[in-house]
Amino acid sequence: MMVKDGFLQKRLSLLKGYKPQWFVLADDGYLNYFSEKPKDEAQKPKGKMLLLLSDTMIKKDKVSFTVTSASNNVFRLRADSSEKRNKWVEAINDVRVKLYNRMFKGFYGNGERQLIETDLDQENDRKEIDDVAQQDDDGIIAVAETNIASLFQTRTTPFLAVGAIDFGTTYSGCAFSTVQNFKTNPLQINTFQLDHKNVSSFKTPTVLLLTPEGKFHSFGATAESHYVTLARKEEANEWYYFNRFKMELYKNKELRRNMVLNDVGGKPMKAMLVFAFCIEFIKDLVLDKLKASIHGLEDDDVHWVVTVPAIWNEQARQFMIEASAKAGIEKDNLTLALEPECAAMFCRYLAIDKKKDGDEMELKAFDENARFMVVDLGGGTIDITMSEVLSTDNLEKSSLTLHVVEIISMTR
């Protein structure tokens, strides 16, 4: 049953900023939101959050507040007035306390879990305190621990599609596939040119250009071209131009959220923002393609895969998770995949093994017990993967799975 509803401004991502969304607070403990007021109760929400063990933080600007789930999913919200903000916070806290009492039979009592922020709400992302992810006192990236609330969070609807972002050292690319297409043919994977300036390849240079104010301008070959134009006009000094920055996460053994990257001219910018800008640019292009091919597709219907080098440590991988969250990809909708494992899984389905039938030779996919090696010569790392195709039998089906025997990874 609905407890409260109405429009709130929600920060959707780094590039999109705050947009009005219709929120519905239900007595089942979920805070749901829609692009516009739903026409009926059966309409699927654009996103939702379970309030069990969540926290509410109000901002000193008197209209903003955040709701953070136990799994570190964050809704950054704004109301039209201080009065409306306070009513929403009160309603959320009331639903949360009632949910506690139902789940734990009053163990937590009736106290409200409301945190009041002591620092000013910084709108400038370069100075923003990152309250999305868990942080040590010294700011070192730490892998978030599993929270009890995750035991109560289960996805009720399956993903309809998968979008993949190959964030490379020198070049980046993307791909997508629907669940239905994968069931029919695992190799039916769609890709497209990320940049009209680079028509010779589906990939584009991993280059980011920001305005003198630190706002996103362009990515890829377009960023390269525009920066050259600025340089010819002697206007490039004030702009931020980043290239070949990905492996800085590997070089820095103690990553911090306030880690800074210097552009080609030596100007500093928060690394988390640089990575988030790039991820969101590619994500939005893939999402547009998916929505054009699947009618009624919502953002939450897509699961995202972001590739990372096998040589990266857990801190670097956690950094990418948090950068993806800033780009609008929540942790529950994200999988980090090792680059060499992705290549090996793709080769598993390729018809590249020789099969002799009499005097004729044809190609087929690898059979059970077959072993193969994949050598991935990337811009920043060289990965060698040895794999073996294993058989998995159960009462319902017999299938072949892939066992990655060993990954050898080295920097160039």
N, C-alpha and C positions, 0 to 999 in steps of 0.2 A: 504494500500500500504506500502511496506517495505521502511523504511528510512535508516536503517543501519543494517548490520549483521556481524557475525564473532564469533570466539572462545574467551571466557573469562574463567578464573578460578573462579569457584563459590564454596563457602563453603557450602557443602551439610548438614553436621551435625557435632556433636562433635567428633564422632568416624571416620567418613569418611574423614573429612577435606576438602581441596580444590580439586576439580576435573574439568577438562575442559568440558565446556558445550557450545553449539552453541546458541548464542543469536540473536534474531530478534526484532528490534525496529520498531514498526509499527506506521503509522500516525494516527491510531485510539486511540492512547494514551496508548497502552499496550506494555510492555517489556516482550517478550516470550523467553523461553529457551527450548532446546532439548538436548538429550544425544549426538546426532550427527547432522550433517547438514541434514535438512529435504529433502526428495526426491521430494515433491510437496507441494503446498500451502495448500492443504487440510489436511496435517498431523497434528494431535493433539499435542500441546506443552506439555512438561513434567510439566511445571509450567508457570505462568505469573503474572504480576503485573500491576494494573492500576496506571498510573503516576499522576492522578489528586490529587493535594494537597500533593504530595510526596516531600521528601527532598533528596538531594544528598550531601554526605559528603566525601571529599577526604582525604587521609591519607598522612602522612609526608614521607612514604617510596617511594612516587612518582609513584607507580604502582597500589596501592590499592584504592578502594572507596566503599562506601555503598549507596544503594538506599533504603529508608524507606518509605513505603506506609502510607497513613493516618490511616490505621488500624493497624499500627506497624508491618507489615510484612517486613522483612529485607532481601535484597540480598547483601551478602558480596562478593565483586568481586575483581579480579586482572587482569590487562592487562600485556602484554609482555614487555611494555615499557611505559615511562612517556608520550610520544607522543600519543600512542594508548589510554592510559587512558584518556587523556585530550580530545581527539576527541569523545570518548564515552560519557563523561560527558557533553560536549558541545551539542551533538546530543540529549541526554536525556532532557537536560534543554530546548532546542529549541522545542521539541515535547510537553513538559509540558506547556510551555508558550502559544503555539498555542491552546492546549487543553483548558487552562483557558479562552482564548479569545473566543473560540467557545461556551463554557459552560456558561460563565458569561458576554459575550459581551464586553470584554475589561476592565472589572471592575478592574482587578488586574494589568493592565498595562503590560509593557514588561520587568519588572525586573526579573532577574533570582533568583530562590531560591536555592542558593548554600551555604552550610556551610563548613567552613574549620576547620578541627579538630586541636585543640591546644595541645593535648597531643600525645605522641608517640603511634603508633599502637602496642599494646602488643600482641605477639603471644602466650605467656603463658596464658592459660585460667584462671589460678588462680589469675592473675593480670589484666585480661582483663576488660575494662570498658564496662558494658553491655548497649549498645546503642539500644537494641531491644525494651525494654519496657519503659513505662513512669515511672519516678522516682522523688520523692520529693527531696528537697535540702538535707534533712538529710538521704536519702537513704531508707526510710521506704517504704515497698511495698504498692502501691496504685492501686486500680482497675481502669483500663483505661476507659476514658469516650468515649461515642459514637461520632465518627467524621462524619462530613457532607459527606465525600467521601464514607462512607459506604452506603449511599443512592443510589449511582451510581454503586455499585458493586453487581451484581447478578450472580449466578452460572448458566452457560449456559448448562452444561451437568450434569446429575444426578450421584451420587455415584454408583459404581457397587458392592461394598462390604463394610463391617464394620469390623474393627479389635478392639478387646477389651483387655485392659491391667488391670488386677486386681493387683494393687501394694499394697501388704499387709504388715503388721508390721512384721510378722514372716515368712510368705510364700507368694509367688507371682505366678500368673497364667495368662493364656491368652485364648482367643477364637476368632473365626471369623465366619462370615456367609456372603453369597452373598445375594443381594437383591432378586434375583429370588428364591433362596431357602426359604427365609423368607416368600415370598408370598405364596409358596406352603405349607410350614410347619414352623411356627414360632419357633418350638423346634429343627429344624434341624441346630444345632450349632456345629461347629467343634472345637476340641481342640487337643492338643498333649503334649508330654512330653517336658518341657522346658530344661531339663538337663538329659543327658544319665547316669549321676552318680546317679540320683534319680529315679530308674525304678519303684518304688512302688507307685508313685503318678504323676499326671499331673503337680502338683505344685512343686516349688523348693524353698529352703530357700531364703529369701530376704537378701542376703549377697553379698557384693561387695569387690573385691580385685583389688587394683591398684599397679602398679610398684613403685619402689622408686622415679621415675621421675614424678609420678602422672598420668601415662597413664593407660588406661583400660587394665586389664588382663583377668578377668573372673567374672562370676556371678553365684550365686546359690550354689548347691552342689559341683560343680567343684571348685569354689572359696574356699569353706570350705576344700576340700580335698588338694588343693595345699598349702593352708596356714598351714595345719598340717604338710605337707612335709617340708615346709620352717622352721617351728618351730623345727622339729626334727634335722634339719641341723644347727640350731641356726642362721638362715638367715632371720627370720621373722621381726626383729626389724625395718628394713628400709622400709618395705612394708606397705601399707595402707589397713587396714581390717575393714570394717564397717558392723555392724549388728544391728537390732532393732533400727533404727534411724528415722523411718518414723514419729513417734509421737512427735519428737522434734518440728515439725511445729505447733503442738497443744500447747505444753508447752510454746513456745516463743510467747508472746502476741503481741509484736511489731516486726514483721518480717522485716528484711533488706536483700537486695540483696547480701550484702557481709557477710551474716551470715555464721558462721564457725561451722563445725561438727568435733568433735574429734574422731579418730578411737579408737580401743580397747587399743592401746598403748599410747593414748593421743596426737597423731600427728594431727595437724589441716589440714582441707581441706575445700574449699568453698562448702557450702551445695548445691548450685544450680548445681554444677558439679556432685556431688554425685548422686543426683536424676536424672539428665539428662543422666548419664552413664547407670543407671539401665533401664530407660524408653527406651532408644535407643536400648539397647541389645534385649529387648523383642520385640520391634517394628520391628526390622530387621528380627527376626525369623518368626514372623507372616506374614510379607510382602513376604518373600521367599515362604511360604506355599501358599499364595494367588496367587502369580505369577505362581506357578507350576500348579494351578488348573484353572486359567483364562488366556487364551492366550492373549498376548498383553496388559495386565493390567499395567497401569502406577501408580506411587506413588500417584498422585493426584486423582485417581479413588477410593481411600480408605478413608473412614471417620473413625476417631479413637475415641474410648470411653475410658477414664481413670477414674477408680473409686476412690472416696475419701470418708472419713468418714463423716457422717452427723454432727458430733460434731465440725468439722473444721469451722473456721470463713472465711470471704471473703478474708482476706490477705493470708491465707494458700492456698486457692483455686487458687488465682491469682499466687502464687508462683509456683504451679503445672503447670499452663498454660505457664508460662515463662520457666520452666524447660523442658516442652514438646517441646517448640519452639527450644530450644537448641538441643534437640534430633532429630530435623528434622520434627516435627509435627506442621504445621502452625495453627494459631488460627482458621482460617476458616474451617479447617479440623478436629477440635477437639470438643468433648463434654465431660464435666466433669459430672459424674453421681454419685449420692449418693449411697453408697454400699447397704443400706437397701432397697432403692427403686428398685434397680436392682433385688434383690432377690424377692421382691414382684411382680414385673412385670413377672419374670420367673414363679413364682408359679401360676400366673393368668392363664397360658396356660396349666399347668400340670393337668393330669387326677388323681386328688387326692380326689375329693369330692365323697361321697357315693351316689349312685342312686339305688333305690329299684324298681325292675320290677317283680311284683308278689312275688314269693319265692326266686328269684335270686337277688344278690347284685352285682353291678358293679361300676367301678370308672369312673368319668367324670370330665371335667373342671368346674370351678365355673360358676353358672348361675347368671343372673341379681339379684342384691340386696344381693348377698352372701357376707358375711364378714369373714375375716380370719386374722390370726396373724402369722407373721414370726419372729422368734428369731434367730439372727445371732451372734454366739459366736466367735468373731474374736480374733486375738492375742493381739490387742491393745484396742479394744472397744467392747462393747456388745450393739447391736441394736435390739430394739423391734419395729416392724412396724405393725400397725393396718390398714387394707385396706378394701374397699368396692367396689364391682363391680357395676358400674352405666350403664344405657342405654343412648346412644346418637343417636337420630333419626334426619335425614334430608331427603331432597327430593330424594337423590341419593342412600343412603344406610342406613342400621340400624346396629349398631355395639355396642359392649360392651367396655367401657373404665374403667380404674382403678382410683379410688380416694383414695389417701393415707390420711387416717384420721389423723394419728398422728405417729410421730417417737420419740421414747424414746432412747436416746443414752447416754452411760456412758463409762468411761474408766475403764479398769481392775485394 
